[in-house]
């Protein structure tokens, strides 16, 4: 197999990062080891250097993998990462066009950083390498590589949703972005809805010729689209969830006694539907009074992008709602809603998932949402909890045995919570087994191998001038 080169916005240099690998890392590290591969990207550092420097490349080799990372200067970080990636693409791709803050200078900076990263990667690319580019920060990356003569096979995987044409049209540079994305040989999406949205956007602008559902031509370029739902490693999650509880957690379990527990966990973000979720929990207590004093909802939501006003606003809103709901339904010895704005170790989190009766995962729009899959995999097979899942998460296409809800309908979510809290064990086990079969057949290895096999099968572009 050809050497694999992975490019992502951020990479964790092994010597610097002691935390356990996240989902993307778990998915690609084995493939990188098998091919003595290269992982390239931004190291997360802000440099005072204003111009491109050749000696700022950080190279580390470990376990047969080469990690290559570069810093960004403050201006490029602000324009490429904060402004265009996270103030234009992130809200637009999550259907929040009202939060898009487009500035032409930020677009120029976004393209400039993609070109800068492409130039820094160019000397490290070998003729037979295959390149796998990840996520919305790097939509122009293939175009930047083609511009400097790189004709290797280049694949792209989008970890977030793709917006419908009426949404994406509002981004002033949508045509340029779509044209650039067609320079990838293979574009992978979480769901078929995302894949079709991408093609529908192009069809608004130009003719798309398709020989079948996967192979297309547009803007004078040939490319392939396919769906690759990202998975998890169920056995690894199960191992983390099992075993003895830490002393503090065991004490909390004893204190709660027979009280049922609802758990939610995601980073603090306006796409996750947290205010709507709090109101749905309030509706549960209002519409189904038999649960009052007998159920506790814990929301874990560590801060992300805390310097962005929209994230400050949602944190303030949540804090207000927690106080109001607890003031209305709490007692001297019972607090129904617990909001934790902090990070939890992943191993501890899997144990928490295993002990809870309901996993509440109701984003307003999401790519896949691996937390939903992790919650299922962490359960006790003999006495599993119930997953309540938003229809707008990519995972809803696979985990059809979950209780699927519309997160905008608080009464529907409340009814699903009541159903989950009162569901007989036999039904819970049946739903769990159905979802685990999906998680095992479409795990992280299947995701990785499916994508790389399709990319490897593509004929490289001609190297002729």
Helices and strands as residue ranges (DSSP letters): E 4-10, H 23-34, E 38-47, G 54-56, E 58-62, E 65-73, H 74-76, I 77-89, H 90-93, G 97-99, H 104-122, E 130-134, G 136-138, H 141-147, E 153-157, H 165-168, H 174-181, E 186-189, H 192-203, E 209-210, E 215-218, E 221-227, H 234-241, H 247-256, E 260-265, G 270-272, H 274-287, G 289-291, E 295-300, H 309-329, E 337-340, H 346-355, E 358-361, H 370-377, E 386-390, G 394-397, E 403-405, H 410-421, H 425-441, H 444-457
